[in-house]
């Protein structure tokens, strides 16, 4: 077999019949959301992009729920890289009007706690209501979204190769050589693998941690259904005091050993979809994958054990075959090497809990794109140039692992879950405010350095200036949950300790009352944000006061 250097010296004509192709600047494996957005951005800036995928569009995918950080990062990418077609993806109305009327809305994160064999306690609920001025979040009908992004990338000049499976990869100081299953050979200066768990790059270079370093354990089964009853219309929800209807957002039924997601696409005026995404995620150590029964049968058995959850599904029918997995978690020893980067789900995965997948994907695309554009112009494809991307991805992986691991441990006891949910809120609210502040500054200055400064953090995966406090809080929480799992600390003791630590975390606004156990449902009303702004001006640590300026508290 020839070396990468030798292969690059050969002729590069192709007619699609097995001869070699023209040389590209960047080859991207995977034409999902990560590949589509990155290819569109790069092609918009004159980068010669090859976009390869083993499948075709449209196609089914999960990872359907956005969060405010995701939408803000979408706006950052659209404005920073001058790709205006991405802006509709940042708002519910934009998606409905420009991309996918089959998508749903998301106005809250809802959590209902259940105990097997017992009636649901109406006081054991939690909700994070997305503020009215931020109410841009969506439940994405992914086959429409992914196809839109793929077509956008091709429209900007990316060369598409669907139904093309890469069987061999060579990288070296002179670039990348890819060989497909149909005999084609492709050449590029750099390779980005956003393909997923079966990453050709991870397989080629032995990059998977064995075993994964993830502390969290889970498996899942999922499908799309019709006929799912809004939980608000069930008897179980009649006594709930949640400020926002469950059906208006992403609902999580949580219980010892797992959680169940309900993501409706029919939850807004004028909805034309009748679909609902449903998935059951279980700790595979507590609930091993059963032999001899289908995912549908396993789901039905679960509903028999939780009749108040089953109320939602009395008339529900799956419209596509269920998918059942083994353990979901995997990680990479390195995500950056000579002439390649793993991104998105090629780099690693934890769990769908908290909808972090798209956020992490766009975070990486934002930091990777400018490096690739500059490398195309100056010819510096050194591993050192992309080293931050590895630190970022490993940090994002570890943050999500700590949050989800702690949450699953806490699902055994409502008081502990109630406390851990505040830590999750801390990892969501202040980083979003930090990104929004940087975005506002960039819009005024149009100085790219304002966005590059976001990479100056001691805690990759959590932005400065809030990252240090939140990282310490998260580590403390995870360590307590490890003690709970080991039996050396009771869940009640851990819950009290975590809430105390939340109250003592300097960067968390006192008016938010995140450390108060009775503050189960958090809604950032205009009045509350005014109180937070007053706290920010007068009591906040100096480094985070800019996050509470007038624009941050707009109605």
Protein Blocks (a to p, Z undefined) as FASTA:
>chain_A
ZZfklmmmmccbdehiopacdddfbdcehjafklmmmmmmmmmnopacddddfbdcdddd
ehjaccfklmmmmmmmmmmnopaklmmmmpmklmmmmmommbccdfbdcdddddehiacd
fklccdddddfklmmbccddfklmmmmmmmmmmmnopacdehiacfbdcddfkbccdddf
kopacddfbdcdffbjklfklmmnopaccddfbfbdcdddddddehiacfklpmklmmpc
cfbdfklmccddddehiacddddfklcghiabfbdcddddddfklmgcdehiafklmmmm
mmmmmmmlmmmmmmgccfbdcdddddfbdcdfbfcdehiacehjlnocfbfghplmmmmm
mmmmmmmmmmmmmmmmnopacfklmmmmmmmmmmmmmmmmmmmmmmmmmmmpmklmmmmm
mmmmmmmmmmmmmmmmmmmmmmmnopaklmmmmmmcfbghiacfklmmmmmmmmmmmmmm
mmmmnopacfklmmmmmmmmmmmmmklcfklommpmklmbccddfklmmmmmmmmmmmgc
fklmmmmgmklmcZZ
